[in-house]
Amino acid sequence: MDKTNLSDVYRDYIACLNKQDWSNLERFVDDEVHYNGRQIGISGYREMLERDFYEIPDLHFDIQC
C-alpha cells in the first residue's frame, strides 16, 4: 500500500486552484462535497471557485510553512 503524504496532496490541491485547473478538481473534491452545511456537489464547488476567481482577478492561494 502506498503512503500518501497529506502535505503533498494539499500542495497539489492548492496548485490546482491557482492554475484554475477545474478538470482536475475531482482529484481533490468529493462529488458529494458540502459547503456551509449544504451539499453542493463538485459542480457547485467549481461554480463557487470560478465565481471567486472572476470577482477577485488576482486571487491566489499561498501556503505558509
Backbone torsions as a table, in degrees:
resi	resn	phi	psi	omega
1	MET	NA	133.5	179.2
2	ASP	-77.4	139.7	172.8
3	LYS	-85.9	131.7	177.4
4	THR	-100.4	126.4	177.6
5	ASN	-87.2	109.6	-176.9
6	LEU	-57.3	-35.9	178.8
7	SER	-61.4	-42.5	178.8
8	ASP	-65.7	-41.6	179.1
9	VAL	-62.6	-44.1	-180.0
10	TYR	-63.9	-42.1	178.0
11	ARG	-63.0	-39.0	177.4
12	ASP	-65.8	-38.0	177.3
13	TYR	-63.0	-46.8	178.9
14	ILE	-62.7	-40.6	177.5
15	ALA	-62.7	-39.8	177.6
16	CYS	-59.9	-44.7	178.6
17	LEU	-63.7	-48.1	-177.4
18	ASN	-63.4	-32.5	177.0
19	LYS	-83.1	-7.4	-174.7
20	GLN	53.3	44.9	-178.0
21	ASP	-88.8	67.9	-171.6
22	TRP	-61.3	-26.4	-179.8
23	SER	-67.6	-20.9	178.2
24	ASN	-101.2	3.0	-178.5
25	LEU	-59.8	-32.7	-178.8
26	GLU	-65.1	-15.5	174.3
27	ARG	-67.6	-23.0	-172.4
28	PHE	-118.6	-18.5	-173.8
29	VAL	-123.0	128.7	179.5
30	ASP	-70.4	149.1	-179.7
31	ASP	-61.9	-22.6	-178.1
32	GLU	-107.8	33.0	-177.0
33	VAL	-58.3	143.0	174.7
34	HIS	-109.4	144.6	177.2
35	TYR	-138.0	125.0	-177.7
36	ASN	52.0	42.4	175.4
37	GLY	79.9	2.9	-179.7
38	ARG	-117.5	137.1	173.9
39	GLN	-77.5	120.2	-178.6
40	ILE	-116.3	-11.1	-179.5
41	GLY	68.5	169.7	-178.1
42	ILE	-66.3	-32.0	179.6
43	SER	-66.7	-40.1	177.3
44	GLY	-67.9	-37.4	178.3
45	TYR	-65.1	-43.8	178.9
46	ARG	-62.8	-44.7	178.8
47	GLU	-59.2	-40.8	178.7
48	MET	-61.9	-45.5	179.9
49	LEU	-65.2	-43.6	178.7
50	GLU	-60.0	-40.9	178.0
51	ARG	-64.7	-43.6	178.7
52	ASP	-59.1	-45.6	-179.6
53	PHE	-68.8	-30.9	176.8
54	TYR	-69.9	-44.3	-176.3
55	GLU	-76.7	-23.5	179.9
56	ILE	-125.9	81.7	-171.5
57	PRO	-55.5	-29.4	-179.1
58	ASP	-100.5	20.4	178.9
59	LEU	-60.2	130.7	-178.9
60	HIS	-154.7	133.4	178.1
61	PHE	-97.0	134.2	-178.3
62	ASP	-131.2	125.3	179.7
63	ILE	-85.8	126.5	176.5
64	GLN	-100.4	126.6	-179.1
65	CYS	-84.3	NA	NA
